[in-house]
Amino acid sequence: LLHGLLAVLLIVLEWTRPSLPFPLRPICDLRVLNHFIKEARDAEVAMKSCREGCSLSESVTVPQTRVELDVWEKKNALEQAQEVQSGLWLLHQALSFLRNSVTNTALHSYIDNSIRNLLSINAVLRSLNIQVSYSTGTWRVSSATDLLQVHVNFLRGKVRLLLLDAQACQQDVS
């Protein structure tokens, strides 16, 4: 709950910051995404230190996180957005499965927080009028640690690149 309030506070502060003639849209302030990445790393660290009750009961499908910049830049904004949206959906499914597999209750809050953050990012993408499509390169992971590492890398890679180039985040510099 505290982490969610921090994200909302950052959004409100960005809206009310007087230094810009037209404030950036909240998600365009990458501090929010950086906060989500930090929380994803915290979940990964907690999972790595877990000794019991912290495994996946079966492999899950996750998005490819590798970004070849020349290939990424050749895609139009819609294709990039669809790839990110699809990856977020896969991660949501995989993290939900992990939540049900993990019996170590200390990890539940980390996983729940990661799921909430993915839902927040999805809501932002919808607010930017990004159409949902579910097709992306995938692979399977069989460990909870690998899943959480994919989660961090996806946020640091494709999600960050999409938001950096989002039309809604471009300021008019005239």
MODELLER restraints for C-alpha pairs under 7 A, 6 or more apart:
rsr = mdl.restraints
at = mdl.atoms
rsr.add(forms.Gaussian(group=physical.xy_distance, feature=features.Distance(at['CA:7:A'], at['CA:32:A']), mean=5.98, stdev=0.5))
rsr.add(forms.Gaussian(group=physical.xy_distance, feature=features.Distance(at['CA:10:A'], at['CA:32:A']), mean=6.81, stdev=0.5))
rsr.add(forms.Gaussian(group=physical.xy_distance, feature=features.Distance(at['CA:11:A'], at['CA:26:A']), mean=4.94, stdev=0.5))
rsr.add(forms.Gaussian(group=physical.xy_distance, feature=features.Distance(at['CA:14:A'], at['CA:23:A']), mean=6.67, stdev=0.5))
rsr.add(forms.Gaussian(group=physical.xy_distance, feature=features.Distance(at['CA:14:A'], at['CA:26:A']), mean=6.11, stdev=0.5))
rsr.add(forms.Gaussian(group=physical.xy_distance, feature=features.Distance(at['CA:15:A'], at['CA:23:A']), mean=5.73, stdev=0.5))
rsr.add(forms.Gaussian(group=physical.xy_distance, feature=features.Distance(at['CA:15:A'], at['CA:26:A']), mean=6.86, stdev=0.5))
rsr.add(forms.Gaussian(group=physical.xy_distance, feature=features.Distance(at['CA:17:A'], at['CA:23:A']), mean=6.94, stdev=0.5))
rsr.add(forms.Gaussian(group=physical.xy_distance, feature=features.Distance(at['CA:24:A'], at['CA:169:A']), mean=6.58, stdev=0.5))
rsr.add(forms.Gaussian(group=physical.xy_distance, feature=features.Distance(at['CA:25:A'], at['CA:169:A']), mean=6.42, stdev=0.5))
rsr.add(forms.Gaussian(group=physical.xy_distance, feature=features.Distance(at['CA:27:A'], at['CA:124:A']), mean=6.97, stdev=0.5))
rsr.add(forms.Gaussian(group=physical.xy_distance, feature=features.Distance(at['CA:28:A'], at['CA:163:A']), mean=6.54, stdev=0.5))
rsr.add(forms.Gaussian(group=physical.xy_distance, feature=features.Distance(at['CA:28:A'], at['CA:169:A']), mean=5.30, stdev=0.5))
rsr.add(forms.Gaussian(group=physical.xy_distance, feature=features.Distance(at['CA:36:A'], at['CA:117:A']), mean=6.34, stdev=0.5))
rsr.add(forms.Gaussian(group=physical.xy_distance, feature=features.Distance(at['CA:37:A'], at['CA:152:A']), mean=5.98, stdev=0.5))
rsr.add(forms.Gaussian(group=physical.xy_distance, feature=features.Distance(at['CA:37:A'], at['CA:155:A']), mean=6.34, stdev=0.5))
rsr.add(forms.Gaussian(group=physical.xy_distance, feature=features.Distance(at['CA:37:A'], at['CA:156:A']), mean=6.84, stdev=0.5))
rsr.add(forms.Gaussian(group=physical.xy_distance, feature=features.Distance(at['CA:40:A'], at['CA:114:A']), mean=6.13, stdev=0.5))
rsr.add(forms.Gaussian(group=physical.xy_distance, feature=features.Distance(at['CA:40:A'], at['CA:151:A']), mean=6.88, stdev=0.5))
rsr.add(forms.Gaussian(group=physical.xy_distance, feature=features.Distance(at['CA:40:A'], at['CA:152:A']), mean=5.59, stdev=0.5))
rsr.add(forms.Gaussian(group=physical.xy_distance, feature=features.Distance(at['CA:41:A'], at['CA:152:A']), mean=6.22, stdev=0.5))
rsr.add(forms.Gaussian(group=physical.xy_distance, feature=features.Distance(at['CA:43:A'], at['CA:110:A']), mean=5.14, stdev=0.5))
rsr.add(forms.Gaussian(group=physical.xy_distance, feature=features.Distance(at['CA:43:A'], at['CA:111:A']), mean=6.79, stdev=0.5))
rsr.add(forms.Gaussian(group=physical.xy_distance, feature=features.Distance(at['CA:44:A'], at['CA:145:A']), mean=6.14, stdev=0.5))
rsr.add(forms.Gaussian(group=physical.xy_distance, feature=features.Distance(at['CA:44:A'], at['CA:148:A']), mean=5.26, stdev=0.5))
rsr.add(forms.Gaussian(group=physical.xy_distance, feature=features.Distance(at['CA:44:A'], at['CA:149:A']), mean=6.39, stdev=0.5))
rsr.add(forms.Gaussian(group=physical.xy_distance, feature=features.Distance(at['CA:47:A'], at['CA:54:A']), mean=6.92, stdev=0.5))
rsr.add(forms.Gaussian(group=physical.xy_distance, feature=features.Distance(at['CA:47:A'], at['CA:145:A']), mean=5.98, stdev=0.5))
rsr.add(forms.Gaussian(group=physical.xy_distance, feature=features.Distance(at['CA:48:A'], at['CA:145:A']), mean=6.14, stdev=0.5))
rsr.add(forms.Gaussian(group=physical.xy_distance, feature=features.Distance(at['CA:52:A'], at['CA:104:A']), mean=6.87, stdev=0.5))
rsr.add(forms.Gaussian(group=physical.xy_distance, feature=features.Distance(at['CA:53:A'], at['CA:102:A']), mean=5.56, stdev=0.5))
rsr.add(forms.Gaussian(group=physical.xy_distance, feature=features.Distance(at['CA:53:A'], at['CA:103:A']), mean=4.67, stdev=0.5))
rsr.add(forms.Gaussian(group=physical.xy_distance, feature=features.Distance(at['CA:53:A'], at['CA:104:A']), mean=4.78, stdev=0.5))
rsr.add(forms.Gaussian(group=physical.xy_distance, feature=features.Distance(at['CA:54:A'], at['CA:102:A']), mean=4.80, stdev=0.5))
rsr.add(forms.Gaussian(group=physical.xy_distance, feature=features.Distance(at['CA:54:A'], at['CA:103:A']), mean=6.37, stdev=0.5))
rsr.add(forms.Gaussian(group=physical.xy_distance, feature=features.Distance(at['CA:54:A'], at['CA:104:A']), mean=5.88, stdev=0.5))
rsr.add(forms.Gaussian(group=physical.xy_distance, feature=features.Distance(at['CA:55:A'], at['CA:101:A']), mean=6.68, stdev=0.5))
rsr.add(forms.Gaussian(group=physical.xy_distance, feature=features.Distance(at['CA:55:A'], at['CA:102:A']), mean=5.92, stdev=0.5))
rsr.add(forms.Gaussian(group=physical.xy_distance, feature=features.Distance(at['CA:55:A'], at['CA:143:A']), mean=6.25, stdev=0.5))
rsr.add(forms.Gaussian(group=physical.xy_distance, feature=features.Distance(at['CA:55:A'], at['CA:144:A']), mean=5.53, stdev=0.5))
rsr.add(forms.Gaussian(group=physical.xy_distance, feature=features.Distance(at['CA:56:A'], at['CA:98:A']), mean=5.77, stdev=0.5))
rsr.add(forms.Gaussian(group=physical.xy_distance, feature=features.Distance(at['CA:56:A'], at['CA:101:A']), mean=5.48, stdev=0.5))
rsr.add(forms.Gaussian(group=physical.xy_distance, feature=features.Distance(at['CA:56:A'], at['CA:102:A']), mean=6.83, stdev=0.5))
rsr.add(forms.Gaussian(group=physical.xy_distance, feature=features.Distance(at['CA:56:A'], at['CA:142:A']), mean=6.56, stdev=0.5))
rsr.add(forms.Gaussian(group=physical.xy_distance, feature=features.Distance(at['CA:56:A'], at['CA:143:A']), mean=5.85, stdev=0.5))
rsr.add(forms.Gaussian(group=physical.xy_distance, feature=features.Distance(at['CA:56:A'], at['CA:144:A']), mean=5.66, stdev=0.5))
rsr.add(forms.Gaussian(group=physical.xy_distance, feature=features.Distance(at['CA:57:A'], at['CA:101:A']), mean=5.75, stdev=0.5))
rsr.add(forms.Gaussian(group=physical.xy_distance, feature=features.Distance(at['CA:58:A'], at['CA:142:A']), mean=6.22, stdev=0.5))
rsr.add(forms.Gaussian(group=physical.xy_distance, feature=features.Distance(at['CA:59:A'], at['CA:140:A']), mean=6.11, stdev=0.5))
rsr.add(forms.Gaussian(group=physical.xy_distance, feature=features.Distance(at['CA:59:A'], at['CA:141:A']), mean=5.37, stdev=0.5))
rsr.add(forms.Gaussian(group=physical.xy_distance, feature=features.Distance(at['CA:59:A'], at['CA:142:A']), mean=4.14, stdev=0.5))
rsr.add(forms.Gaussian(group=physical.xy_distance, feature=features.Distance(at['CA:60:A'], at['CA:94:A']), mean=5.80, stdev=0.5))
rsr.add(forms.Gaussian(group=physical.xy_distance, feature=features.Distance(at['CA:60:A'], at['CA:140:A']), mean=5.38, stdev=0.5))
rsr.add(forms.Gaussian(group=physical.xy_distance, feature=features.Distance(at['CA:60:A'], at['CA:141:A']), mean=5.65, stdev=0.5))
rsr.add(forms.Gaussian(group=physical.xy_distance, feature=features.Distance(at['CA:60:A'], at['CA:142:A']), mean=6.51, stdev=0.5))
rsr.add(forms.Gaussian(group=physical.xy_distance, feature=features.Distance(at['CA:61:A'], at['CA:90:A']), mean=6.78, stdev=0.5))
rsr.add(forms.Gaussian(group=physical.xy_distance, feature=features.Distance(at['CA:61:A'], at['CA:94:A']), mean=6.73, stdev=0.5))
rsr.add(forms.Gaussian(group=physical.xy_distance, feature=features.Distance(at['CA:61:A'], at['CA:138:A']), mean=6.43, stdev=0.5))
rsr.add(forms.Gaussian(group=physical.xy_distance, feature=features.Distance(at['CA:61:A'], at['CA:139:A']), mean=5.63, stdev=0.5))
rsr.add(forms.Gaussian(group=physical.xy_distance, feature=features.Distance(at['CA:61:A'], at['CA:140:A']), mean=4.43, stdev=0.5))
rsr.add(forms.Gaussian(group=physical.xy_distance, feature=features.Distance(at['CA:61:A'], at['CA:141:A']), mean=6.60, stdev=0.5))
rsr.add(forms.Gaussian(group=physical.xy_distance, feature=features.Distance(at['CA:62:A'], at['CA:90:A']), mean=5.59, stdev=0.5))
rsr.add(forms.Gaussian(group=physical.xy_distance, feature=features.Distance(at['CA:62:A'], at['CA:91:A']), mean=5.94, stdev=0.5))
rsr.add(forms.Gaussian(group=physical.xy_distance, feature=features.Distance(at['CA:62:A'], at['CA:94:A']), mean=6.90, stdev=0.5))
rsr.add(forms.Gaussian(group=physical.xy_distance, feature=features.Distance(at['CA:62:A'], at['CA:138:A']), mean=5.53, stdev=0.5))
rsr.add(forms.Gaussian(group=physical.xy_distance, feature=features.Distance(at['CA:62:A'], at['CA:139:A']), mean=5.63, stdev=0.5))
rsr.add(forms.Gaussian(group=physical.xy_distance, feature=features.Distance(at['CA:62:A'], at['CA:140:A']), mean=5.90, stdev=0.5))
rsr.add(forms.Gaussian(group=physical.xy_distance, feature=features.Distance(at['CA:63:A'], at['CA:87:A']), mean=4.97, stdev=0.5))
rsr.add(forms.Gaussian(group=physical.xy_distance, feature=features.Distance(at['CA:63:A'], at['CA:90:A']), mean=6.46, stdev=0.5))
rsr.add(forms.Gaussian(group=physical.xy_distance, feature=features.Distance(at['CA:63:A'], at['CA:136:A']), mean=6.73, stdev=0.5))
rsr.add(forms.Gaussian(group=physical.xy_distance, feature=features.Distance(at['CA:63:A'], at['CA:137:A']), mean=5.94, stdev=0.5))
rsr.add(forms.Gaussian(group=physical.xy_distance, feature=features.Distance(at['CA:63:A'], at['CA:138:A']), mean=4.41, stdev=0.5))
rsr.add(forms.Gaussian(group=physical.xy_distance, feature=features.Distance(at['CA:63:A'], at['CA:139:A']), mean=6.40, stdev=0.5))
rsr.add(forms.Gaussian(group=physical.xy_distance, feature=features.Distance(at['CA:64:A'], at['CA:137:A']), mean=5.42, stdev=0.5))
rsr.add(forms.Gaussian(group=physical.xy_distance, feature=features.Distance(at['CA:64:A'], at['CA:138:A']), mean=5.10, stdev=0.5))
rsr.add(forms.Gaussian(group=physical.xy_distance, feature=features.Distance(at['CA:64:A'], at['CA:139:A']), mean=6.50, stdev=0.5))
rsr.add(forms.Gaussian(group=physical.xy_distance, feature=features.Distance(at['CA:65:A'], at['CA:150:A']), mean=6.62, stdev=0.5))
rsr.add(forms.Gaussian(group=physical.xy_distance, feature=features.Distance(at['CA:65:A'], at['CA:153:A']), mean=6.08, stdev=0.5))
rsr.add(forms.Gaussian(group=physical.xy_distance, feature=features.Distance(at['CA:65:A'], at['CA:154:A']), mean=5.13, stdev=0.5))
rsr.add(forms.Gaussian(group=physical.xy_distance, feature=features.Distance(at['CA:65:A'], at['CA:157:A']), mean=6.87, stdev=0.5))
rsr.add(forms.Gaussian(group=physical.xy_distance, feature=features.Distance(at['CA:67:A'], at['CA:157:A']), mean=6.87, stdev=0.5))
rsr.add(forms.Gaussian(group=physical.xy_distance, feature=features.Distance(at['CA:67:A'], at['CA:158:A']), mean=6.98, stdev=0.5))
rsr.add(forms.Gaussian(group=physical.xy_distance, feature=features.Distance(at['CA:80:A'], at['CA:162:A']), mean=6.65, stdev=0.5))
rsr.add(forms.Gaussian(group=physical.xy_distance, feature=features.Distance(at['CA:81:A'], at['CA:130:A']), mean=6.37, stdev=0.5))
rsr.add(forms.Gaussian(group=physical.xy_distance, feature=features.Distance(at['CA:81:A'], at['CA:162:A']), mean=6.61, stdev=0.5))
rsr.add(forms.Gaussian(group=physical.xy_distance, feature=features.Distance(at['CA:82:A'], at['CA:131:A']), mean=6.75, stdev=0.5))
rsr.add(forms.Gaussian(group=physical.xy_distance, feature=features.Distance(at['CA:82:A'], at['CA:132:A']), mean=5.91, stdev=0.5))
rsr.add(forms.Gaussian(group=physical.xy_distance, feature=features.Distance(at['CA:82:A'], at['CA:133:A']), mean=5.24, stdev=0.5))
rsr.add(forms.Gaussian(group=physical.xy_distance, feature=features.Distance(at['CA:82:A'], at['CA:134:A']), mean=7.00, stdev=0.5))
rsr.add(forms.Gaussian(group=physical.xy_distance, feature=features.Distance(at['CA:83:A'], at['CA:135:A']), mean=6.72, stdev=0.5))
rsr.add(forms.Gaussian(group=physical.xy_distance, feature=features.Distance(at['CA:83:A'], at['CA:136:A']), mean=5.53, stdev=0.5))
rsr.add(forms.Gaussian(group=physical.xy_distance, feature=features.Distance(at['CA:84:A'], at['CA:158:A']), mean=6.31, stdev=0.5))
rsr.add(forms.Gaussian(group=physical.xy_distance, feature=features.Distance(at['CA:84:A'], at['CA:159:A']), mean=6.13, stdev=0.5))
rsr.add(forms.Gaussian(group=physical.xy_distance, feature=features.Distance(at['CA:85:A'], at['CA:132:A']), mean=6.14, stdev=0.5))
rsr.add(forms.Gaussian(group=physical.xy_distance, feature=features.Distance(at['CA:85:A'], at['CA:133:A']), mean=6.86, stdev=0.5))
rsr.add(forms.Gaussian(group=physical.xy_distance, feature=features.Distance(at['CA:86:A'], at['CA:133:A']), mean=6.10, stdev=0.5))
rsr.add(forms.Gaussian(group=physical.xy_distance, feature=features.Distance(at['CA:86:A'], at['CA:134:A']), mean=4.45, stdev=0.5))
rsr.add(forms.Gaussian(group=physical.xy_distance, feature=features.Distance(at['CA:86:A'], at['CA:135:A']), mean=5.93, stdev=0.5))
rsr.add(forms.Gaussian(group=physical.xy_distance, feature=features.Distance(at['CA:86:A'], at['CA:136:A']), mean=6.24, stdev=0.5))
rsr.add(forms.Gaussian(group=physical.xy_distance, feature=features.Distance(at['CA:87:A'], at['CA:136:A']), mean=6.83, stdev=0.5))
rsr.add(forms.Gaussian(group=physical.xy_distance, feature=features.Distance(at['CA:88:A'], at['CA:118:A']), mean=6.52, stdev=0.5))
rsr.add(forms.Gaussian(group=physical.xy_distance, feature=features.Distance(at['CA:91:A'], at['CA:151:A']), mean=6.75, stdev=0.5))
rsr.add(forms.Gaussian(group=physical.xy_distance, feature=features.Distance(at['CA:92:A'], at['CA:115:A']), mean=6.11, stdev=0.5))
rsr.add(forms.Gaussian(group=physical.xy_distance, feature=features.Distance(at['CA:92:A'], at['CA:118:A']), mean=6.72, stdev=0.5))
rsr.add(forms.Gaussian(group=physical.xy_distance, feature=features.Distance(at['CA:95:A'], at['CA:111:A']), mean=6.74, stdev=0.5))
rsr.add(forms.Gaussian(group=physical.xy_distance, feature=features.Distance(at['CA:95:A'], at['CA:115:A']), mean=6.65, stdev=0.5))
rsr.add(forms.Gaussian(group=physical.xy_distance, feature=features.Distance(at['CA:98:A'], at['CA:144:A']), mean=6.97, stdev=0.5))
rsr.add(forms.Gaussian(group=physical.xy_distance, feature=features.Distance(at['CA:99:A'], at['CA:108:A']), mean=6.38, stdev=0.5))
rsr.add(forms.Gaussian(group=physical.xy_distance, feature=features.Distance(at['CA:99:A'], at['CA:111:A']), mean=6.24, stdev=0.5))
rsr.add(forms.Gaussian(group=physical.xy_distance, feature=features.Distance(at['CA:128:A'], at['CA:168:A']), mean=6.69, stdev=0.5))
rsr.add(forms.Gaussian(group=physical.xy_distance, feature=features.Distance(at['CA:141:A'], at['CA:147:A']), mean=6.29, stdev=0.5))
